């Protein structure tokens, strides 16, 4: 979904092809996707840069070589990298969903400059990105209706994962640590209550 809707303008600089294995694609599909892109590498033994097919350890390439090229291709607007966009916007994934599905006609009295589009969820209401979604824009393998809301939800959920690929593992690790510390606290409490009881209760007298 992201590749068909967003990748033509936005990059994911923090995500490598290997991060997609087991999430969106299997290993062979991710390898094929990586090899479809030529990556600049080097220098070689002669000190020259060269192009090679991509591999799983490479990061997803940006659609533009630099910011100036991106602005030139988008009438001066700079499409931001979406790696951390969910963390960078108040509302997170809900904001992304609302933005993607919230395009509408400007209300009466709202003047829109050429090249801008009205979206009430964008700061100021005028955004340089045209509506990226339309019904039946993609085809789901399982036959899910490709409505704007469905596609917006999928993109929002994917970008939430992109912002924190380690989220699930971190939560599982935290649960394991809490469980281990809880058991350790029970053992420490038992030891203090019963094993040291005789030391706390003993009476020491001094004879002079």
C-alpha positions as CSV (number, residue, x, y, z in Angstrom):
1,X,0.0,0.0,0.0
2,X,2.7,2.5,1.0
3,X,4.7,1.7,-2.2
4,X,1.7,2.3,-4.4
5,X,0.5,5.5,-2.6
6,X,3.3,7.3,-0.8
7,X,6.7,6.1,-2.1
8,X,6.6,8.2,-5.3
9,X,7.1,11.3,-3.2
10,X,8.0,10.4,0.4
11,X,11.0,8.4,1.7
12,X,11.5,6.0,4.6
13,X,15.2,6.7,5.4
14,X,15.2,4.7,8.7
15,X,13.8,1.4,7.3
16,X,15.9,-1.2,5.6
17,X,14.6,-4.0,3.4
18,X,15.4,-6.5,6.1
19,X,12.9,-4.8,8.4
20,X,10.1,-5.7,6.0
21,X,10.8,-9.5,6.3
22,X,8.0,-11.2,8.2
23,X,6.0,-7.9,8.4
24,X,5.0,-7.1,4.8
25,X,6.9,-9.6,2.7
26,X,8.8,-12.9,3.1
27,X,12.5,-13.0,2.6
28,X,12.5,-13.8,-1.1
29,X,10.0,-11.0,-1.8
30,X,12.1,-8.5,0.1
31,X,15.3,-9.6,-1.6
32,X,13.6,-9.3,-5.0
33,X,12.4,-5.8,-4.1
34,X,15.9,-4.8,-3.0
35,X,17.6,-6.2,-6.1
36,X,15.2,-4.2,-8.2
37,X,17.0,-1.0,-7.1
38,X,20.5,0.0,-8.0
39,X,22.5,1.3,-5.0
40,X,25.6,3.5,-5.2
41,X,28.5,1.8,-3.4
42,X,32.2,2.0,-3.1
43,X,34.8,3.0,-3.5
44,X,36.3,0.0,-5.2
45,X,39.9,-1.0,-5.5
46,X,40.4,1.8,-8.0
47,X,38.9,4.4,-5.7
48,X,35.7,4.7,-7.8
49,X,32.1,4.5,-6.8
50,X,29.9,2.0,-8.5
51,X,26.3,0.8,-8.7
52,X,25.2,-2.6,-7.5
53,X,21.9,-4.4,-7.0
54,X,20.3,-3.7,-3.6
55,X,20.4,-6.2,-0.8
56,X,18.4,-6.7,2.4
57,X,20.8,-4.6,4.5
58,X,20.2,-1.5,2.3
59,X,17.8,1.2,3.4
60,X,14.8,2.1,1.3
61,X,16.0,4.8,-1.2
62,X,14.6,8.3,-1.3
63,X,12.5,9.2,-4.4
64,X,14.7,12.3,-4.8
65,X,18.5,12.8,-4.7
66,X,18.2,15.9,-2.5
67,X,15.8,18.5,-1.0
68,X,16.2,20.9,-3.9
69,X,15.1,18.2,-6.4
70,X,12.2,17.3,-4.3
71,X,11.0,20.9,-4.1
72,X,11.5,21.4,-7.8
73,X,9.3,18.4,-8.5
74,X,6.6,19.5,-6.1
75,X,6.1,23.2,-6.9
76,X,8.3,24.3,-4.0
77,X,6.8,21.9,-1.4
78,X,9.1,19.5,0.3
79,X,7.6,16.0,0.9
80,X,8.9,15.0,4.4
81,X,10.5,11.7,5.2
82,X,7.8,9.5,6.8
83,X,10.0,7.4,9.0
84,X,9.0,9.2,12.2
85,X,6.0,11.2,11.0
86,X,3.6,9.4,13.4
87,X,5.8,10.5,16.3
88,X,6.3,14.0,15.0
89,X,2.6,14.8,14.7
90,X,0.1,15.3,17.5
91,X,-2.4,12.6,17.3
92,X,0.0,10.1,15.7
93,X,-1.7,7.5,13.5
94,X,-5.1,9.2,14.0
95,X,-3.8,12.4,12.5
96,X,-2.4,10.5,9.5
97,X,-5.7,8.8,8.9
98,X,-7.7,12.1,9.2
99,X,-5.3,13.9,6.9
100,X,-5.4,11.2,4.2
101,X,-9.2,10.9,4.2
102,X,-10.1,14.5,5.1
103,X,-9.8,16.3,1.7
104,X,-12.9,18.3,0.8
105,X,-14.0,21.4,-0.9
106,X,-12.9,24.7,0.7
107,X,-15.7,26.4,2.6
108,X,-17.2,29.7,1.3
109,X,-14.9,32.6,1.9
110,X,-11.7,30.4,2.2
111,X,-9.4,31.6,-0.6
112,X,-7.0,28.9,-1.8
113,X,-3.8,29.8,-3.6
114,X,-2.9,27.9,-6.8
115,X,-1.3,24.6,-6.2
116,X,-2.8,24.2,-2.7
117,X,-5.7,22.0,-1.6
118,X,-8.1,22.3,1.3
119,X,-7.7,19.9,4.2
120,X,-9.2,20.9,7.6
121,X,-6.8,18.5,9.4
122,X,-3.7,20.3,8.1
123,X,-2.4,23.3,9.9
124,X,-3.8,26.4,8.1
125,X,-6.2,24.2,6.1
126,X,-4.1,24.6,2.9
127,X,-1.7,21.7,1.9
128,X,0.5,21.4,-1.1
129,X,-0.1,17.6,-1.5
130,X,-3.1,16.7,-3.6
131,X,-5.5,14.0,-2.3
132,X,-3.3,10.9,-2.6
133,X,-6.2,8.4,-2.3
134,X,-9.2,7.5,-4.3
135,X,-11.6,4.6,-4.3
136,X,-10.4,1.5,-6.1
137,X,-6.9,2.9,-6.4
138,X,-5.3,-0.4,-5.4
139,X,-6.5,-4.1,-5.4
140,X,-6.3,-6.1,-2.2
141,X,-5.4,-9.8,-2.7
142,X,-8.2,-10.9,-0.3
143,X,-10.8,-8.8,-2.1
144,X,-11.2,-6.1,0.6
145,X,-13.0,-3.1,-0.9
146,X,-10.4,-0.4,-1.6
147,X,-12.2,2.5,-0.1
148,X,-10.4,5.7,0.8
149,X,-11.0,5.1,4.5
150,X,-9.6,1.5,4.3
151,X,-6.5,2.6,2.4
152,X,-6.0,5.5,4.8
153,X,-6.2,3.2,7.8
154,X,-3.7,0.8,6.2
155,X,-1.2,3.6,5.6
156,X,-1.6,5.0,9.1
157,X,-1.1,1.6,10.7
158,X,2.0,0.9,8.5
159,X,3.6,4.3,9.4
160,X,2.9,3.7,13.1
161,X,4.9,0.4,12.7
162,X,7.6,2.3,10.8
163,X,8.1,4.8,13.7
164,X,8.6,1.9,16.1
165,X,9.5,-1.4,14.4
166,X,10.7,-2.7,17.8
167,X,7.5,-1.8,19.6
168,X,6.2,-5.4,20.1
169,X,9.5,-6.9,21.1
170,X,10.1,-4.0,23.5
171,X,6.7,-4.6,25.2
172,X,7.4,-8.4,25.4
173,X,10.8,-7.7,26.8
174,X,9.3,-5.3,29.4
175,X,6.8,-7.9,30.5
176,X,9.5,-10.5,30.9
177,X,11.6,-8.1,33.0
178,X,8.6,-7.2,35.2
179,X,7.8,-10.9,35.7
180,X,11.4,-11.7,36.7
181,X,11.6,-8.7,39.1
182,X,8.3,-9.6,40.6
183,X,9.5,-13.2,41.3
184,X,12.8,-11.8,42.7
185,X,10.8,-9.5,45.0
186,X,8.8,-12.4,46.3
187,X,12.0,-14.4,47.0
188,X,13.6,-11.4,48.7
189,X,10.5,-10.9,50.8
190,X,10.3,-14.5,51.9
191,X,14.0,-14.5,52.8
192,X,13.7,-11.4,54.9
193,X,10.6,-12.5,56.6
194,X,11.5,-16.1,57.5
195,X,15.2,-16.6,57.1
196,X,16.2,-13.5,59.0
197,X,13.4,-13.7,61.6
198,X,15.7,-15.3,64.2
199,X,18.3,-12.5,63.7
200,X,15.7,-9.8,64.2
201,X,14.1,-11.4,67.2
202,X,17.3,-12.3,69.1
203,X,18.1,-10.4,72.3
204,X,21.7,-9.3,73.0
205,X,22.7,-8.6,76.6
206,X,25.9,-7.3,77.9
207,X,27.4,-8.2,81.2
208,X,29.8,-5.8,83.0
